[in-house]
Amino acid sequence: MIFAFTSLTPSGATFMDWSWHWLRGDNSVWNKEEGWTPISKNPNRARNAGKHLKNHPIDLDEWKSFLESAKRETKDVSFYPIMEPQNGNEDDFVDNINWLISQKVNVVLIKRTQHFPIGILRTDHKNDLEQFLLTYFDKDKDKDIDLKKLRDIVSIRMVNDLKTWLKKTETAFKRLNKEVFTIEDEEWFTKTEEMMVKIFDKYNVPIVAERLAHWRKVVKQWQENYKKTEQFFHEDLPEIADKIVAGEDVDFGHLNLTLYTECLLMNLLMSRHGKRLVLPTNNFPKNAKELHKFLK
């Protein structure tokens, strides 16, 4: 059998993929490029399950190429099919997922429900500029846009655009084949064991009891990493916004804010305090008192 653990935005599908193999009792996993390799005992990195050697084809042509290879294997394999992140791809994603079902692939889909744009941080994705061009702009036409203008545009649009996108995906997902097993992101993050039991029951596969104790320890670490991410977005960034408005002499360079989180901080200044941060150059100071000077 071939299994696909997927989501339209980063939502923990890699950890689900690893959990499936670990709890089945697998000692090795198949990768299209590497062949059969030993399964990681602990896939966790600082923010995600990046140590798990998953198959991660992008867009339908790569999905098809993967399946051609996977169908030649004699043991069960899995993959995490995705699409390039851009506006308006939710209908194509649903069509492609339904195509996987027609190919006898078992699909588990994690559905995004969170209204706060935290997903990108979980990926350790550093090339925010390329991500923004894919999501908000014409990648080729606007590739030379300066950072000052880009921050201004994205910070205004990012949260409302996410809410609009969630409504569009809700509509699109109604067309999913009934064989797609859908789990909401909050269920997956907070009720991980319960959700894995449901997946194993769905496909009538037994969980290897001897694997559970170690898996639960790994789950706890994975959930703690997720909670740290939530804390960063729901507590740390808002606190920085408050300090900027107050004009406190506080440095936050140690947080290593990315272009994405800089935009989100600017959005928080507007939503929490009704203040716009208008920077005179592409530079983004890492001191609250210095940023206070550019509030409007």
Contacts in CASP RR format, 6 or more apart in sequence:
PFRMAT RR
TARGET T0000
AUTHOR 0000-0000-0000
METHOD contacts of the structure
MODEL  1
MIFAFTSLTPSGATFMDWSWHWLRGDNSVWNKEEGWTPISKNPNRARNAG
KHLKNHPIDLDEWKSFLESAKRETKDVSFYPIMEPQNGNEDDFVDNINWL
ISQKVNVVLIKRTQHFPIGILRTDHKNDLEQFLLTYFDKDKDKDIDLKKL
RDIVSIRMVNDLKTWLKKTETAFKRLNKEVFTIEDEEWFTKTEEMMVKIF
DKYNVPIVAERLAHWRKVVKQWQENYKKTEQFFHEDLPEIADKIVAGEDV
DFGHLNLTLYTECLLMNLLMSRHGKRLVLPTNNFPKNAKELHKFLK
1 76 0 8 1.000
1 106 0 8 1.000
1 203 0 8 1.000
2 67 0 8 1.000
2 70 0 8 1.000
2 71 0 8 1.000
2 76 0 8 1.000
2 77 0 8 1.000
2 78 0 8 1.000
2 79 0 8 1.000
2 104 0 8 1.000
2 105 0 8 1.000
2 106 0 8 1.000
3 17 0 8 1.000
3 20 0 8 1.000
3 76 0 8 1.000
3 77 0 8 1.000
3 78 0 8 1.000
3 79 0 8 1.000
3 105 0 8 1.000
3 106 0 8 1.000
3 107 0 8 1.000
3 108 0 8 1.000
3 203 0 8 1.000
4 78 0 8 1.000
4 79 0 8 1.000
4 80 0 8 1.000
4 81 0 8 1.000
4 97 0 8 1.000
4 100 0 8 1.000
4 105 0 8 1.000
4 106 0 8 1.000
4 107 0 8 1.000
4 108 0 8 1.000
5 13 0 8 1.000
5 14 0 8 1.000
5 16 0 8 1.000
5 17 0 8 1.000
5 20 0 8 1.000
5 78 0 8 1.000
5 79 0 8 1.000
5 80 0 8 1.000
5 108 0 8 1.000
5 110 0 8 1.000
6 13 0 8 1.000
6 80 0 8 1.000
6 81 0 8 1.000
6 82 0 8 1.000
6 97 0 8 1.000
6 107 0 8 1.000
6 108 0 8 1.000
6 109 0 8 1.000
6 110 0 8 1.000
7 13 0 8 1.000
7 82 0 8 1.000
7 109 0 8 1.000
7 110 0 8 1.000
7 111 0 8 1.000
7 112 0 8 1.000
7 185 0 8 1.000
8 82 0 8 1.000
8 83 0 8 1.000
8 89 0 8 1.000
8 90 0 8 1.000
8 93 0 8 1.000
8 112 0 8 1.000
8 169 0 8 1.000
9 85 0 8 1.000
9 112 0 8 1.000
9 119 0 8 1.000
10 48 0 8 1.000
10 119 0 8 1.000
10 120 0 8 1.000
10 122 0 8 1.000
10 123 0 8 1.000
11 110 0 8 1.000
11 111 0 8 1.000
11 112 0 8 1.000
11 119 0 8 1.000
11 185 0 8 1.000
11 188 0 8 1.000
12 48 0 8 1.000
12 49 0 8 1.000
12 110 0 8 1.000
12 122 0 8 1.000
12 185 0 8 1.000
12 188 0 8 1.000
12 189 0 8 1.000
13 80 0 8 1.000
13 110 0 8 1.000
14 43 0 8 1.000
14 48 0 8 1.000
14 49 0 8 1.000
14 50 0 8 1.000
14 52 0 8 1.000
14 54 0 8 1.000
14 80 0 8 1.000
15 43 0 8 1.000
15 44 0 8 1.000
15 48 0 8 1.000
15 49 0 8 1.000
15 52 0 8 1.000
15 222 0 8 1.000
16 108 0 8 1.000
16 110 0 8 1.000
16 188 0 8 1.000
16 196 0 8 1.000
16 199 0 8 1.000
17 49 0 8 1.000
17 52 0 8 1.000
17 54 0 8 1.000
17 78 0 8 1.000
17 79 0 8 1.000
17 80 0 8 1.000
18 39 0 8 1.000
18 40 0 8 1.000
18 43 0 8 1.000
18 49 0 8 1.000
18 52 0 8 1.000
18 54 0 8 1.000
19 192 0 8 1.000
19 196 0 8 1.000
19 215 0 8 1.000
19 219 0 8 1.000
20 78 0 8 1.000
20 196 0 8 1.000
20 199 0 8 1.000
21 29 0 8 1.000
21 39 0 8 1.000
21 78 0 8 1.000
22 39 0 8 1.000
22 211 0 8 1.000
22 214 0 8 1.000
22 215 0 8 1.000
22 218 0 8 1.000
23 196 0 8 1.000
23 200 0 8 1.000
23 207 0 8 1.000
23 208 0 8 1.000
23 211 0 8 1.000
23 212 0 8 1.000
23 215 0 8 1.000
24 76 0 8 1.000
24 205 0 8 1.000
24 207 0 8 1.000
24 208 0 8 1.000
25 208 0 8 1.000
25 211 0 8 1.000
26 39 0 8 1.000
27 38 0 8 1.000
27 39 0 8 1.000
28 36 0 8 1.000
28 37 0 8 1.000
28 38 0 8 1.000
28 39 0 8 1.000
29 36 0 8 1.000
29 37 0 8 1.000
29 39 0 8 1.000
29 52 0 8 1.000
29 53 0 8 1.000
29 77 0 8 1.000
29 78 0 8 1.000
30 36 0 8 1.000
30 55 0 8 1.000
30 70 0 8 1.000
30 73 0 8 1.000
30 75 0 8 1.000
30 77 0 8 1.000
31 37 0 8 1.000
31 53 0 8 1.000
31 54 0 8 1.000
31 55 0 8 1.000
32 55 0 8 1.000
32 57 0 8 1.000
32 66 0 8 1.000
32 69 0 8 1.000
32 70 0 8 1.000
32 79 0 8 1.000
34 53 0 8 1.000
37 53 0 8 1.000
39 52 0 8 1.000
40 51 0 8 1.000
40 52 0 8 1.000
40 53 0 8 1.000
41 214 0 8 1.000
42 51 0 8 1.000
42 218 0 8 1.000
42 221 0 8 1.000
43 49 0 8 1.000
43 50 0 8 1.000
43 51 0 8 1.000
43 52 0 8 1.000
43 218 0 8 1.000
44 50 0 8 1.000
44 51 0 8 1.000
44 218 0 8 1.000
44 221 0 8 1.000
44 222 0 8 1.000
44 225 0 8 1.000
45 51 0 8 1.000
45 124 0 8 1.000
46 124 0 8 1.000
46 225 0 8 1.000
47 121 0 8 1.000
47 122 0 8 1.000
47 123 0 8 1.000
47 124 0 8 1.000
47 225 0 8 1.000
47 228 0 8 1.000
47 229 0 8 1.000
48 122 0 8 1.000
48 123 0 8 1.000
48 124 0 8 1.000
48 225 0 8 1.000
49 222 0 8 1.000
54 78 0 8 1.000
54 79 0 8 1.000
54 80 0 8 1.000
55 66 0 8 1.000
55 70 0 8 1.000
55 77 0 8 1.000
55 78 0 8 1.000
55 79 0 8 1.000
55 80 0 8 1.000
56 79 0 8 1.000
56 80 0 8 1.000
56 81 0 8 1.000
56 82 0 8 1.000
57 63 0 8 1.000
57 65 0 8 1.000
57 66 0 8 1.000
57 79 0 8 1.000
57 81 0 8 1.000
57 82 0 8 1.000
58 82 0 8 1.000
58 83 0 8 1.000
58 84 0 8 1.000
59 82 0 8 1.000
59 83 0 8 1.000
59 84 0 8 1.000
60 96 0 8 1.000
60 99 0 8 1.000
62 81 0 8 1.000
63 81 0 8 1.000
63 96 0 8 1.000
63 100 0 8 1.000
66 79 0 8 1.000
66 81 0 8 1.000
67 103 0 8 1.000
67 105 0 8 1.000
70 77 0 8 1.000
70 79 0 8 1.000
81 96 0 8 1.000
81 100 0 8 1.000
83 89 0 8 1.000
83 92 0 8 1.000
83 93 0 8 1.000
83 96 0 8 1.000
84 134 0 8 1.000
85 131 0 8 1.000
85 134 0 8 1.000
85 135 0 8 1.000
86 134 0 8 1.000
86 135 0 8 1.000
87 135 0 8 1.000
87 136 0 8 1.000
87 161 0 8 1.000
87 165 0 8 1.000
88 165 0 8 1.000
88 168 0 8 1.000
90 165 0 8 1.000
90 168 0 8 1.000
90 169 0 8 1.000
90 172 0 8 1.000
90 173 0 8 1.000
91 172 0 8 1.000
91 175 0 8 1.000
93 172 0 8 1.000
94 172 0 8 1.000
94 173 0 8 1.000
94 175 0 8 1.000
94 176 0 8 1.000
97 107 0 8 1.000
97 109 0 8 1.000
97 176 0 8 1.000
97 177 0 8 1.000
97 180 0 8 1.000
98 175 0 8 1.000
98 176 0 8 1.000
98 177 0 8 1.000
98 180 0 8 1.000
100 107 0 8 1.000
101 107 0 8 1.000
101 177 0 8 1.000
101 179 0 8 1.000
101 180 0 8 1.000
106 179 0 8 1.000
106 181 0 8 1.000
106 203 0 8 1.000
107 179 0 8 1.000
107 180 0 8 1.000
107 181 0 8 1.000
108 180 0 8 1.000
108 181 0 8 1.000
108 182 0 8 1.000
108 183 0 8 1.000
108 199 0 8 1.000
109 176 0 8 1.000
109 180 0 8 1.000
109 181 0 8 1.000
109 182 0 8 1.000
109 183 0 8 1.000
110 182 0 8 1.000
110 183 0 8 1.000
110 184 0 8 1.000
110 185 0 8 1.000
110 188 0 8 1.000
111 169 0 8 1.000
111 173 0 8 1.000
111 182 0 8 1.000
111 183 0 8 1.000
111 184 0 8 1.000
111 185 0 8 1.000
112 166 0 8 1.000
112 169 0 8 1.000
112 185 0 8 1.000
113 166 0 8 1.000
113 184 0 8 1.000
113 185 0 8 1.000
113 186 0 8 1.000
114 185 0 8 1.000
114 186 0 8 1.000
115 159 0 8 1.000
115 162 0 8 1.000
115 163 0 8 1.000
115 166 0 8 1.000
116 159 0 8 1.000
116 162 0 8 1.000
116 233 0 8 1.000
116 234 0 8 1.000
117 158 0 8 1.000
117 159 0 8 1.000
117 162 0 8 1.000
117 264 0 8 1.000
118 229 0 8 1.000
118 230 0 8 1.000
118 233 0 8 1.000
119 229 0 8 1.000
120 128 0 8 1.000
120 131 0 8 1.000
120 260 0 8 1.000
121 229 0 8 1.000
121 232 0 8 1.000
121 233 0 8 1.000
121 258 0 8 1.000
121 260 0 8 1.000
121 261 0 8 1.000
122 226 0 8 1.000
122 229 0 8 1.000
125 131 0 8 1.000
125 260 0 8 1.000
126 258 0 8 1.000
128 258 0 8 1.000
128 259 0 8 1.000
128 260 0 8 1.000
129 147 0 8 1.000
129 150 0 8 1.000
129 259 0 8 1.000
130 139 0 8 1.000
131 260 0 8 1.000
132 150 0 8 1.000
132 154 0 8 1.000
132 259 0 8 1.000
132 260 0 8 1.000
133 139 0 8 1.000
133 142 0 8 1.000
133 143 0 8 1.000
133 145 0 8 1.000
136 153 0 8 1.000
136 154 0 8 1.000
136 157 0 8 1.000
136 161 0 8 1.000
137 145 0 8 1.000
146 282 0 8 1.000
147 259 0 8 1.000
147 282 0 8 1.000
147 284 0 8 1.000
148 279 0 8 1.000
148 280 0 8 1.000
148 281 0 8 1.000
148 282 0 8 1.000
150 259 0 8 1.000
151 259 0 8 1.000
151 262 0 8 1.000
151 263 0 8 1.000
151 266 0 8 1.000
151 279 0 8 1.000
151 284 0 8 1.000
152 266 0 8 1.000
152 278 0 8 1.000
154 263 0 8 1.000
155 263 0 8 1.000
155 264 0 8 1.000
155 266 0 8 1.000
155 267 0 8 1.000
155 270 0 8 1.000
155 277 0 8 1.000
156 267 0 8 1.000
156 270 0 8 1.000
158 263 0 8 1.000
158 264 0 8 1.000
158 267 0 8 1.000
159 267 0 8 1.000
159 271 0 8 1.000
173 182 0 8 1.000
176 182 0 8 1.000
181 198 0 8 1.000
181 199 0 8 1.000
181 202 0 8 1.000
183 195 0 8 1.000
183 198 0 8 1.000
183 199 0 8 1.000
187 194 0 8 1.000
187 195 0 8 1.000
188 195 0 8 1.000
189 223 0 8 1.000
189 226 0 8 1.000
190 223 0 8 1.000
192 219 0 8 1.000
192 222 0 8 1.000
192 223 0 8 1.000
193 216 0 8 1.000
193 219 0 8 1.000
196 207 0 8 1.000
197 207 0 8 1.000
200 206 0 8 1.000
200 207 0 8 1.000
233 264 0 8 1.000
236 255 0 8 1.000
237 261 0 8 1.000
237 264 0 8 1.000
237 265 0 8 1.000
237 268 0 8 1.000
238 268 0 8 1.000
238 272 0 8 1.000
240 250 0 8 1.000
240 252 0 8 1.000
240 255 0 8 1.000
240 265 0 8 1.000
240 288 0 8 1.000
241 265 0 8 1.000
241 268 0 8 1.000
241 269 0 8 1.000
241 272 0 8 1.000
241 273 0 8 1.000
242 272 0 8 1.000
242 273 0 8 1.000
243 250 0 8 1.000
243 288 0 8 1.000
244 265 0 8 1.000
244 269 0 8 1.000
244 277 0 8 1.000
244 288 0 8 1.000
244 291 0 8 1.000
244 292 0 8 1.000
244 295 0 8 1.000
245 269 0 8 1.000
245 273 0 8 1.000
245 275 0 8 1.000
245 292 0 8 1.000
245 295 0 8 1.000
246 288 0 8 1.000
246 292 0 8 1.000
247 288 0 8 1.000
247 289 0 8 1.000
247 292 0 8 1.000
248 288 0 8 1.000
248 289 0 8 1.000
249 287 0 8 1.000
249 288 0 8 1.000
249 289 0 8 1.000
250 287 0 8 1.000
250 288 0 8 1.000
250 289 0 8 1.000
251 286 0 8 1.000
251 287 0 8 1.000
251 288 0 8 1.000
252 286 0 8 1.000
252 287 0 8 1.000
252 288 0 8 1.000
253 286 0 8 1.000
255 261 0 8 1.000
257 265 0 8 1.000
257 284 0 8 1.000
257 286 0 8 1.000
262 284 0 8 1.000
265 277 0 8 1.000
266 276 0 8 1.000
266 277 0 8 1.000
269 275 0 8 1.000
269 276 0 8 1.000
269 277 0 8 1.000
269 295 0 8 1.000
270 276 0 8 1.000
275 295 0 8 1.000
275 296 0 8 1.000
276 295 0 8 1.000
276 296 0 8 1.000
277 291 0 8 1.000
277 294 0 8 1.000
277 295 0 8 1.000
277 296 0 8 1.000
278 294 0 8 1.000
278 295 0 8 1.000
278 296 0 8 1.000
279 294 0 8 1.000
280 294 0 8 1.000
285 291 0 8 1.000
END
